[in-house]
Amino acid sequence: MLMSKARPLTLAVAAAVLASTTLSACAPLLVGGAVAGTIAATDRRTFGAQTEDKSIVVKAELKLPNVAGKSSHVNVNSFNRRVLLTGEVPDDETKAKVEREIRAIEGVVNVTNELEVGFSSSYTSRSNDALITSKVKLSLADAKDISANSFKVVTEKGAVFLMGRVTQREGAQAADIARGVAGVTKVVKVFEYISEDEWKQYQPAPATQG
């Protein structure tokens, strides 16, 4: 029996998304070949912003051991120079100190501090979060009216944080999709909103007939 052409492509995309869950939430996903090229081409950040986001995360990770201490579990994600902090720290003083140090990193324009005061999450909890992240990404990829590559998904103890440069319409739709994924306890929108006119600029030009 012949396999359809669509199935290998679907499996390839799914494999690329699921592969991201094996990496630390603090580290940027590195994929090769056409997949990486496609993601970069459809990203609504400038190439400079994408590069700076990676630099911000690296600089933050170098700071964290001395700032947060060994008893903390801090994830840093940056999208268009806007940083999201998630995880657990032992006290409010450490929470404030981490935010202050991250804000001081060159290029950072905003910090959303979602750190919780308490014990670090378990390996089982983090593995479950990675699975939820992959499910949300695949659900966004299945949606017809939004571009999955416009969203960054971060999960912490079942809470899903959505980042990206999107319209109000896209943000609301993505949040509804994420809420429908099994295991999601809440959805937090950490978006940079753009207008519908700006959204149109990112849409591919209609094909012309020769």
N, C-alpha and C positions, 0 to 999 in steps of 0.2 A: 504493500500500500504506500502511495506517495504521500510525503509530509508536505503540508502547505508551506509557502514561503513565509507567511506571517509568524508561524510558530517559532522558528529559530530566532527571529528577531526579538520576539517577546521574551523568550528564555534568556537571550543575551542581556537585554535590559534588566530583567529581574535579577540575573546573576550579578550585574554591576551594582545594583542597589543593595542587594543583600551582602555583598562583599564589604560595604562600608561599615556594617555593624561589627566587624571583627577588629576595627580600629578603635583607638581611644577617642572619646568624645572631644578631647582637647585638641586632637591633631587633625589637620586638613586631610581630606580624602585625595589620594593620588591614584589616578587611573590612566592607562595609556591608550594610544591609538585613537580610533574614531570616536569612542565614547567621550573621552576627555575633550576632544576638539569640539564635539557637538555641544557639550555643557558650557564650555567657555564661550562659544559663539552665541548661545541663547541667553547668557547671563546678562541681566539688566544693569549690572555694574560696569564701569569702565575697566579696561584692563589694569589701569593704574590702581583703582580701588581694590580689585581682586588681589593684586600683589601686596598692597598695603595691609589688607585684612590678614593675609598669611603672616606678614611681618609682625603685626600687632599680637597675634596669637603666640608666635614664637617668643616675643619679648615678654609677654605675660607669663608664659610657662617658666621662663628663666627667673622671674621675680617670685613666683608663688612659693617655692620651698622656704625661702627666708621670711616671707610675709605671712603665709597662712599656717605654716607648721605642719608636722607630720600627721597630726590628728584630724586635719581637714581634708575634704575631698571637693576640689573646686574645678569646674569645667568652664572654659573660656571660649566663646564663639563670637566672631566678628563678622558683620555683614554691612558693607558700605561704610566702614569705620564706626559702626554702632555696635557696642559690645554687650553681650548677654552673659551674666554670671549665674551659674546654677551649681547646686551641690550643697554640701553641709560644712559648717564651721563650728567650733566649740562655743563661741560667745559672740555677743553683739559687737564687742570691740574689734575682734578679728574680722567680722563682716564689714565693718566700716573701714578698717585698715586696708583690706583687699580692694575695696572699691576705690579708695583714695589713690592707691598705687597704680591701679589700672587706668584711672582717669589721667594720670600723669604721663602715660605713654604717648609719645609723639604720634599724631594722626588720629587719635581717638576723639570723636565728636560727641559721643553720648554713651552712658553706661546704664543698663537696666540690671539692677541688683536683685536677683531672685534667690540668693543664698538663704538657706535655712539654718537656724541654730539648733544643733543636735548632733547625734552620732552619725558617722559616715555610713552611707548605704552599703549593703552587703553585695557580694559578688552576684548572688542570685538576683537581687533587685536590679543591678546594672545590666545583667544579661537579659532580663525581662524588658528593660527599657530599650535595649538595642533591638529586640524583636518588635516592639511596638513602633519604633522609629521606622524600621523597614516596611512594616505594614502600612503605615501612614504614607510613606513615600510611594509605595506601589498603588495605593488608593488614589493619590493625587495624579499619578501617571495615567490612571484609567479615566480620569475626568476629561470631558471633551472641551469644556469652555475655559479652562485655565492651563497655563504652562507650568508643569511640575518643576522645571528647572529654575523657576522664579522664586522658589521657596526653599528655605533651610529649615530642617526639622530637628529639634532637640528634645529629648525626653528625660525626665528626672522623676523617679518614683511614680511613674504612671501619668505625670503631668506633661502635656505636650506643649512646647513653645514653638511658635511659628514665626520665622523671620523672612524678610524679603522686601523688594520694592514692588508693590502691587497696588491695584486700585481697591477702593472700599468694597466693590463688588467681588473681586477676586479673593480678598481677605476673608469676607464673610462666607463665601462658598468653601474655601479651603478649611476654615474652622469647622463648618458643618460636616465636612468629609472626615476630618480628624476625630470629631466627637463620635462618629459612627464606628470607629475601629475598636475592637474588643480590647479591654484592658486599660483604655484611656480614662483617667479620673477627672481631668479637666483640660481645657485648652486655653492657652494664654497667647494673645496676639501681640507680637513685638515688631510690628511692621513700620516701614517707611512708606507712606502712602503717596501715590502719584495720581495725576488726573487721567480721565479717560482719553483726553487728547494726547497726552504723553504716551499712554498705553498704545495708541494707534501707531506711534512711531516705531514700536518694537515688533509690529506685525509684519510677516513676510509679504512682499509685494505679490500681487496676483500674477499668475503665470500668463505670459503673452503667447498668443498663437502665431506661428510663423506663416 
